């Protein structure tokens, strides 16, 4: 939970947390990560008490456990993977004990489950295109003059998520690239409902990019000049 949709949810993290905690149903199980702000966790816990809901706080270590084998480019999904593991484990052992869902530990002593694959569309989603030095895109894989251009697609949409995305891009492509340092081009656009956090987002985009292209969608919610 972070500052987002302030015009509808409120202008402080506490106000937004109370609005989102309103989704908690009576006698339900509520899962959240330990990395939430302390004031957010307190509000969620209070709402759980009010609704007689069972509160589960999922521990998120500062470093990704090696047993998860999460590639560095997917570290942004770390919290979500651990949260999914906690929810699946709970469902398997309580609500659906006879289901066909197979929960396979990484090792016999590991609390972490094995994910054969995990994918979050438009969240640090990576794909490659062949790019010819002349400037034209190519679908050919046999052209020795083509270069592989990596494209990262991310739908980060508030100050917190843009910061996480751009700092990860900086870490992966500026600080740890083994070959010649990568050049980061960022194509960035936003809706007008994000005007309360536009300065934070633009600041991080500019700070961690080598070149920035601002785009405007043909949509009634577009952010103007």
C-alpha positions in Angstrom: 0.0 0.0 0.0 1.4 3.3 -1.1 0.3 6.8 -2.1 -2.0 6.3 -5.1 -5.4 7.6 -6.4 -5.2 10.3 -3.7 -8.2 12.2 -5.0 -10.4 9.2 -4.2 -8.6 7.4 -1.4 -7.0 10.2 0.6 -3.8 12.2 0.8 -2.0 10.3 3.5 -0.8 6.7 3.7 -3.1 6.1 6.7 -6.2 7.3 4.9 -5.4 5.1 1.9 -4.7 2.1 4.2 -8.1 2.5 5.9 -9.9 2.6 2.6 -8.1 -0.5 1.3 -8.6 -2.3 4.6 -12.3 -1.8 4.1 -12.1 -4.7 1.7 -11.5 -7.2 4.6 -14.5 -9.5 5.0 -15.8 -10.8 8.3 -14.2 -14.1 9.4 -11.9 -14.1 6.5 -8.1 -14.8 6.3 -6.0 -11.7 5.5 -2.5 -12.0 4.1 0.0 -9.1 3.8 3.7 -8.7 3.7 5.9 -7.6 6.6 7.5 -5.0 4.3 4.4 -2.8 4.6 4.9 0.4 6.5 4.3 -0.1 10.3 1.3 2.3 10.3 -0.2 0.3 7.4 0.2 -3.0 9.2 -1.4 -1.6 12.3 -4.5 -0.4 10.4 -4.9 -3.8 8.7 -4.5 -5.5 12.1 -7.1 -3.2 13.6 -9.6 -3.9 10.8 -9.0 -7.7 11.2 -9.8 -7.4 14.9 -13.0 -5.5 14.1 -14.1 -8.0 11.5 -13.0 -11.1 13.4 -10.7 -11.9 10.5 -7.5 -13.9 10.9 -4.4 -11.9 10.2 -1.3 -13.5 8.5 1.9 -11.4 8.2 4.2 -13.0 5.7 7.9 -12.5 6.5 10.0 -11.0 3.6 13.7 -11.3 4.2 15.8 -8.3 3.0 17.8 -10.7 0.6 16.0 -13.1 -1.7 16.5 -16.6 -0.4 18.8 -18.5 -2.7 16.5 -21.5 -2.6 13.9 -19.4 -4.5 16.3 -19.1 -7.5 14.7 -15.8 -8.5 16.7 -14.1 -11.4 17.9 -10.6 -10.5 15.5 -9.1 -13.1 12.6 -10.7 -11.3 13.5 -9.6 -7.8 10.7 -7.0 -8.0 8.3 -9.9 -7.8 9.9 -11.3 -4.6 7.2 -10.1 -2.2 4.4 -11.3 -4.5 6.0 -14.8 -4.9 6.3 -15.2 -1.1 2.8 -14.0 -0.6 1.5 -16.4 -3.2 3.3 -19.3 -1.5 1.7 -18.4 1.9 -1.8 -18.2 0.5 -1.4 -21.4 -1.6 -0.1 -23.3 1.4 -3.0 -22.1 3.6 -5.6 -23.1 1.0 -4.0 -26.5 0.4 -4.0 -27.4 4.1 -7.3 -25.9 5.2 -9.9 -25.1 2.6 -8.9 -27.6 -0.2 -7.0 -30.4 1.5 -8.3 -32.9 -1.2 -7.5 -30.7 -4.2 -5.2 -31.7 -6.9 -3.0 -28.7 -6.2 0.6 -30.0 -5.7 2.9 -28.0 -3.4 6.4 -29.2 -4.0 9.1 -27.9 -1.6 12.4 -26.8 -3.0 14.1 -29.2 -0.6 12.8 -31.4 2.2 13.9 -28.8 4.8 12.8 -25.8 2.9 9.6 -23.8 3.6 9.6 -22.4 0.1 7.7 -24.0 -2.7 9.0 -24.8 -6.1 7.7 -22.5 -8.9 8.3 -24.1 -12.3 7.4 -20.8 -13.7 6.0 -17.5 -12.5 4.9 -14.6 -14.6 3.3 -11.3 -14.0 2.2 -9.6 -17.2 3.5 -6.0 -17.7 5.5 -6.1 -14.5 9.2 -6.0 -15.5 8.2 -8.1 -18.5 11.2 -8.6 -20.8 11.3 -9.5 -24.4 13.8 -9.0 -27.3 13.6 -7.7 -30.8 16.2 -7.7 -33.5 17.4 -4.2 -34.3 19.4 -3.3 -37.4 22.0 -0.5 -37.0 20.2 1.4 -39.8 17.4 1.9 -37.4 14.9 -0.7 -38.7 13.4 -3.5 -36.7 13.9 -7.0 -38.0 12.3 -10.3 -37.3 15.1 -12.3 -38.9 17.3 -14.3 -36.6 19.9 -15.0 -39.3 21.1 -11.5 -40.0 24.6 -11.1 -38.4 24.3 -7.3 -38.5 21.2 -7.3 -36.3 21.5 -6.5 -32.6 19.3 -7.7 -29.8 17.4 -4.9 -28.2 15.9 -5.8 -24.9 12.6 -4.2 -24.0 11.2 -4.0 -20.5 7.5 -3.4 -20.2 6.2 -2.3 -16.8 2.9 -0.8 -15.7 4.2 0.9 -12.6 1.7 3.6 -11.9 2.6 5.5 -8.7 5.6 7.0 -7.0 6.5 3.9 -5.1 6.2 1.4 -8.0 8.1 3.7 -10.4 10.9 4.0 -7.9 11.2 0.3 -7.5 11.1 -0.3 -11.2 13.7 2.4 -12.1 16.1 1.5 -9.3 15.9 -2.2 -10.4 16.6 -1.1 -14.0 19.6 0.9 -12.8 20.9 -2.0 -10.8 20.5 -4.6 -13.6 21.5 -2.5 -16.6 23.9 0.2 -15.3 25.6 -1.4 -12.3 25.8 -5.2 -13.0 26.1 -5.5 -16.8 29.1 -7.6 -17.6 29.6 -6.3 -21.1 29.6 -2.7 -22.2 27.3 -0.7 -19.9 23.8 -0.6 -21.2 22.1 2.6 -22.4 18.6 3.0 -20.9 15.9 4.6 -23.0 12.7 5.2 -21.1 9.4 5.8 -22.9 7.1 7.2 -20.3 3.4 8.3 -20.1 0.8 8.6 -17.5 -2.9 9.5 -16.9 -4.1 12.8 -15.4 -5.4 11.0 -12.3 -1.7 10.6 -11.3 -1.1 14.3 -11.1 -0.6 14.1 -7.3 2.6 12.0 -7.7 3.8 13.1 -11.1 6.9 14.9 -9.7 8.0 11.8 -7.8 7.6 9.6 -10.9 9.3 11.9 -13.3 12.2 12.5 -10.9 13.0 8.8 -10.8 12.5 8.3 -14.5 15.0 11.1 -15.3 17.5 10.1 -12.6 17.9 6.5 -13.7 17.5 6.9 -17.5 20.1 7.9 -20.1 17.3 9.2 -22.5 13.7 9.8 -21.8 10.8 10.0 -24.3 7.5 11.4 -23.0 4.4 10.1 -24.8 0.8 11.1 -24.7 -2.0 8.6 -25.2 -5.0 9.3 -27.3 -7.3 8.8 -24.3 -9.6 11.0 -22.3 -7.5 10.2 -19.1 -4.2 11.2 -20.7 -1.9 13.6 -18.8 -1.5 16.8 -20.8 1.6 19.0 -21.2 
